[in-house]
């Protein structure tokens, strides 16, 4: 099943929540239309009630999508011959 933000526009979801707040639609009806569970419904409803005008179901990534070149190089070094299982091997000189 596709993500909610790919199946519906912000306006479509706003109309459904507006109908719920006005008593025209039930929670179960909206859940069925959107294909979401009870918990997700109430998370979205809370966001809608906080700011109905700017409500959005757009996906917002909380972390960068790809490693930077510098970070990727560091990750490759983690598996150099001087490491064991991704951890730096400490070699004591006697």
Backbone as a chain_set.jsonl record, in Angstrom:
{"seq": "XXXXXXXXXXXXXXXXXXXXXXXXXXXXXXXXXXXXXXXXXXXXXXXXXXXXXXXXXXXXXXXXXXXXXXXXXXXXXXXXXXXXXXXXXXXXXX", "coords": {"N": [[0.84, -1.18, 0.0], [0.524, 2.217, -0.799], [2.063, 5.183, 0.548], [0.338, 7.536, 2.648], [0.574, 10.259, 1.893], [1.046, 9.99, -0.765], [-1.22, 8.969, -1.858], [-3.318, 10.72, -1.357], [-4.279, 14.19, -1.515], [-3.347, 17.147, 0.35], [-5.588, 18.775, 0.631], [-7.745, 17.013, 0.226], [-7.604, 15.403, 2.518], [-7.939, 17.347, 4.467], [-10.607, 18.091, 4.0], [-11.922, 15.774, 4.805], [-11.281, 15.704, 7.579], [-12.404, 18.1, 8.362], [-15.09, 17.491, 7.952], [-15.34, 15.52, 9.912], [-14.938, 17.013, 12.265], [-17.167, 18.634, 12.147], [-19.12, 16.835, 12.58], [-20.206, 15.378, 10.522], [-18.947, 13.194, 9.347], [-17.808, 9.982, 10.503], [-15.247, 8.697, 12.706], [-14.512, 6.074, 12.04], [-15.363, 5.907, 9.382], [-13.65, 7.71, 8.095], [-11.169, 6.575, 8.674], [-11.397, 4.203, 7.216], [-11.64, 5.223, 4.592], [-9.15, 6.504, 4.296], [-7.474, 4.437, 4.836], [-6.117, 3.947, 7.262], [-5.087, 3.36, 10.696], [-6.509, 3.589, 14.04], [-4.794, 4.95, 15.855], [-3.069, 6.399, 14.124], [-4.996, 7.997, 12.908], [-5.781, 9.703, 15.031], [-3.38, 11.031, 15.548], [-3.035, 12.476, 13.177], [-5.41, 13.994, 13.278], [-4.946, 15.567, 15.529], [-2.805, 17.134, 14.606], [-4.151, 18.439, 12.534], [-6.081, 19.919, 13.983], [-4.417, 21.598, 15.401], [-3.41, 23.411, 13.515], [-5.286, 24.104, 11.099], [-5.241, 25.428, 8.628], [-2.569, 25.312, 7.682], [-2.155, 22.608, 7.657], [-0.641, 19.57, 6.728], [0.034, 16.571, 4.974], [2.355, 15.887, 3.934], [5.374, 14.133, 3.509], [8.051, 14.381, 5.684], [11.375, 14.115, 5.897], [13.423, 13.209, 8.614], [16.046, 12.785, 8.866], [19.149, 12.975, 7.07], [19.071, 11.896, 3.664], [21.123, 10.577, 2.248], [24.503, 9.537, 2.754], [27.1, 11.879, 3.34], [29.946, 12.583, 1.24], [32.312, 12.687, 2.716], [31.592, 11.417, 5.104], [30.91, 8.914, 4.145], [33.397, 8.038, 3.285], [34.687, 7.815, 5.74], [33.225, 5.707, 6.83], [34.036, 3.636, 5.164], [36.674, 3.4, 5.957], [36.324, 2.26, 8.423], [36.356, -0.421, 7.988], [38.861, -1.165, 7.324], [42.04, -2.927, 7.091], [43.061, -2.556, 9.662], [41.062, -2.799, 11.443], [38.691, -4.626, 13.381], [35.784, -6.246, 12.971], [34.53, -3.784, 12.551], [35.487, -2.248, 14.594], [38.187, -0.41, 15.927], [41.289, -1.92, 15.923], [43.418, -2.357, 18.576], [46.769, -2.26, 18.832], [49.305, -3.137, 20.805], [52.555, -2.035, 21.399], [55.399, -3.711, 22.356]], "CA": [[0.0, 0.0, 0.0], [1.291, 3.451, -0.885], [2.014, 6.101, 1.673], [-0.823, 8.418, 2.67], [0.844, 11.482, 1.135], [1.076, 9.672, -2.201], [-2.564, 8.58, -2.289], [-4.273, 11.811, -1.155], [-3.727, 15.537, -1.406], [-3.62, 17.8, 1.632], [-6.969, 19.28, 0.613], [-8.669, 15.887, 0.394], [-7.58, 14.991, 3.92], [-8.534, 18.462, 5.218], [-12.065, 18.0, 3.843], [-12.385, 14.678, 5.658], [-11.197, 16.105, 8.983], [-13.413, 19.148, 8.563], [-16.346, 16.753, 8.085], [-15.335, 14.86, 11.219], [-15.098, 18.048, 13.296], [-18.54, 19.14, 12.044], [-20.032, 15.748, 12.906], [-20.778, 14.809, 9.301], [-18.292, 11.9, 9.124], [-17.345, 9.307, 11.712], [-13.843, 8.304, 12.714], [-14.387, 4.803, 11.316], [-15.507, 6.178, 7.941], [-12.421, 8.357, 7.622], [-10.116, 5.571, 8.734], [-11.582, 3.291, 6.084], [-11.328, 5.952, 3.357], [-7.714, 6.776, 4.229], [-6.715, 3.201, 5.018], [-5.229, 4.127, 8.414], [-5.584, 2.855, 11.965], [-7.04, 4.538, 15.017], [-3.704, 5.783, 16.38], [-2.652, 7.336, 13.067], [-6.101, 8.942, 12.746], [-5.748, 10.727, 16.071], [-2.172, 11.841, 15.351], [-3.352, 13.43, 12.097], [-6.449, 14.901, 13.749], [-4.293, 16.521, 16.431], [-2.079, 18.073, 13.742], [-5.154, 19.243, 11.833], [-6.678, 20.859, 14.931], [-3.396, 22.562, 15.804], [-3.349, 24.458, 12.492], [-6.026, 23.553, 9.959], [-4.857, 26.084, 7.369], [-1.256, 24.842, 7.241], [-2.087, 21.158, 7.818], [-0.049, 18.898, 5.582], [0.381, 15.165, 5.157], [3.605, 15.692, 3.207], [6.403, 13.406, 4.233], [9.23, 15.175, 6.012], [12.47, 13.277, 6.388], [14.057, 13.774, 9.8], [17.479, 12.559, 8.765], [19.579, 13.1, 5.674], [18.785, 10.717, 2.86], [22.328, 9.879, 1.83], [25.71, 9.918, 3.472], [27.975, 12.813, 2.635], [31.125, 11.902, 0.725], [33.282, 12.566, 3.804], [31.113, 10.406, 6.035], [31.0, 7.625, 3.461], [34.813, 7.663, 3.316], [34.959, 7.377, 7.116], [32.613, 4.397, 7.01], [34.88, 2.662, 4.467], [37.866, 3.22, 6.774], [35.984, 1.403, 9.551], [36.572, -1.811, 7.616], [40.221, -1.319, 6.821], [42.711, -4.061, 7.749], [43.384, -2.249, 11.053], [39.858, -2.907, 12.265], [38.106, -5.959, 13.557], [34.347, -6.123, 13.177], [34.106, -2.391, 12.573], [36.09, -1.559, 15.73], [39.62, -0.225, 15.728], [42.11, -2.898, 16.647], [44.508, -1.708, 19.306], [47.959, -3.092, 18.839], [50.266, -2.587, 21.76], [53.964, -2.306, 21.084], [56.102, -4.143, 23.562]], "C": [[0.886, 1.245, 0.0], [1.134, 4.282, 0.381], [0.839, 7.055, 1.518], [-0.609, 9.659, 1.802], [0.954, 11.241, -0.369], [-0.304, 9.329, -2.744], [-3.563, 9.726, -2.228], [-3.545, 13.145, -1.142], [-4.034, 16.078, -0.011], [-5.081, 18.229, 1.712], [-7.984, 18.162, 0.819], [-8.748, 15.465, 1.861], [-8.191, 16.089, 4.802], [-10.06, 18.398, 5.167], [-12.623, 16.901, 4.747], [-12.358, 15.07, 7.136], [-12.179, 17.233, 9.308], [-14.786, 18.496, 8.757], [-16.452, 16.053, 9.422], [-15.597, 15.879, 12.333], [-16.505, 18.635, 13.301], [-19.569, 18.057, 12.357], [-20.682, 15.079, 11.712], [-20.226, 13.41, 9.034], [-17.856, 11.299, 10.457], [-15.861, 8.974, 11.574], [-13.651, 7.051, 11.872], [-14.478, 5.014, 9.806], [-14.224, 6.775, 7.379], [-11.26, 7.371, 7.621], [-10.195, 4.627, 7.542], [-11.213, 3.975, 4.769], [-9.825, 6.156, 3.188], [-6.866, 5.509, 4.349], [-5.715, 3.297, 6.156], [-5.876, 3.554, 9.67], [-6.013, 3.977, 12.887], [-5.951, 5.484, 15.545], [-3.27, 6.823, 15.368], [-3.73, 8.397, 12.837], [-5.981, 10.068, 13.765], [-4.483, 11.579, 16.024], [-2.438, 12.899, 14.287], [-4.4, 14.446, 12.533], [-5.862, 15.969, 14.663], [-3.531, 17.576, 15.641], [-3.05, 18.994, 13.011], [-5.737, 20.307, 12.763], [-5.687, 21.924, 15.383], [-3.334, 23.727, 14.814], [-3.972, 23.932, 11.209], [-5.589, 24.163, 8.626], [-3.542, 25.545, 6.811], [-1.08, 23.332, 7.397], [-1.543, 20.522, 6.547], [0.245, 17.441, 5.937], [1.682, 14.848, 4.432], [4.636, 15.023, 4.103], [7.594, 14.315, 4.464], [10.297, 14.291, 6.619], [13.145, 13.979, 7.556], [15.561, 13.57, 9.803], [17.886, 12.689, 7.305], [19.387, 11.792, 4.924], [20.002, 9.907, 2.49], [23.504, 10.377, 2.653], [26.502, 10.928, 2.655], [29.206, 12.047, 2.188], [32.149, 11.687, 1.839], [32.873, 11.468, 4.782], [31.196, 9.015, 5.417], [32.439, 7.129, 3.465], [35.188, 7.169, 4.703], [34.403, 5.982, 7.342], [33.46, 3.318, 6.322], [36.13, 2.369, 5.291], [37.589, 2.317, 7.967], [36.287, -0.067, 9.254], [37.934, -2.024, 6.964], [40.889, -2.483, 7.555], [43.041, -3.813, 9.221], [42.167, -2.328, 11.968], [39.374, -4.339, 12.328], [36.621, -5.763, 13.849], [33.87, -4.687, 13.287], [34.686, -1.601, 13.736], [37.589, -1.492, 15.507], [40.386, -1.222, 16.589], [43.266, -2.153, 17.294], [45.661, -2.682, 19.387], [48.972, -2.431, 19.765], [51.67, -2.989, 21.323], [54.666, -2.632, 22.38], [57.57, -3.879, 23.443]], "O": [[1.882, 1.307, 0.721], [0.202, 4.1, 1.164], [0.4, 7.346, 0.405], [-1.505, 10.063, 1.061], [0.954, 12.19, -1.153], [-0.532, 9.391, -3.952], [-4.552, 9.72, -2.96], [-2.363, 13.227, -0.807], [-4.871, 15.535, 0.71], [-5.729, 18.061, 2.745], [-8.98, 18.352, 1.517], [-9.833, 15.202, 2.379], [-8.883, 15.788, 5.774], [-10.727, 18.627, 6.176], [-13.667, 17.075, 5.376], [-13.311, 14.796, 7.866], [-12.716, 17.297, 10.414], [-15.552, 18.906, 9.629], [-17.533, 15.994, 10.008], [-16.393, 15.624, 13.237], [-16.986, 19.084, 14.341], [-20.767, 18.337, 12.394], [-21.614, 14.291, 11.875], [-20.948, 12.539, 8.55], [-17.571, 12.019, 11.414], [-15.304, 8.972, 10.476], [-12.718, 6.98, 11.072], [-13.755, 4.376, 9.041], [-13.769, 6.381, 6.305], [-10.465, 7.337, 6.682], [-9.178, 4.295, 6.934], [-10.547, 3.376, 3.924], [-9.287, 6.006, 2.091], [-5.684, 5.511, 4.005], [-4.596, 2.795, 6.047], [-7.079, 3.296, 9.693], [-5.896, 5.158, 12.558], [-6.18, 6.687, 15.663], [-3.118, 7.997, 15.706], [-3.414, 9.563, 12.598], [-6.067, 11.245, 13.413], [-4.516, 12.743, 16.424], [-2.109, 14.071, 14.469], [-4.297, 15.626, 12.2], [-6.238, 17.138, 14.581], [-3.594, 18.764, 15.956], [-2.798, 20.192, 12.885], [-5.872, 21.467, 12.372], [-6.088, 23.041, 15.713], [-3.222, 24.885, 15.216], [-3.286, 23.388, 10.344], [-5.574, 23.474, 7.606], [-3.415, 25.345, 5.603], [0.037, 22.83, 7.278], [-1.931, 20.885, 5.436], [0.651, 17.128, 7.056], [2.071, 13.685, 4.324], [4.743, 15.319, 5.293], [8.087, 14.948, 3.531], [10.138, 13.778, 7.727], [13.408, 15.18, 7.507], [16.266, 14.12, 10.649], [17.059, 12.53, 6.407], [19.527, 10.71, 5.495], [19.933, 8.68, 2.421], [23.495, 11.491, 3.175], [26.565, 10.839, 1.429], [29.481, 10.966, 2.708], [32.783, 10.633, 1.906], [33.709, 10.684, 5.231], [31.521, 8.047, 6.104], [32.682, 5.933, 3.629], [35.933, 6.198, 4.829], [35.052, 5.157, 7.985], [33.587, 2.209, 6.841], [36.599, 1.232, 5.327], [38.505, 1.673, 8.478], [36.456, -0.865, 10.177], [38.125, -2.939, 6.164], [40.348, -2.973, 8.546], [43.279, -4.768, 9.96], [42.244, -1.961, 13.141], [39.627, -5.145, 11.433], [36.256, -5.175, 14.868], [32.926, -4.393, 14.02], [34.412, -0.407, 13.864], [38.186, -2.419, 14.959], [40.165, -1.347, 17.794], [43.995, -1.413, 16.634], [45.542, -3.777, 19.936], [49.425, -1.312, 19.526], [51.923, -4.129, 20.934], [54.539, -1.916, 23.373], [58.327, -4.177, 24.367]]}, "num_chains": 1, "name": "protein.A"}
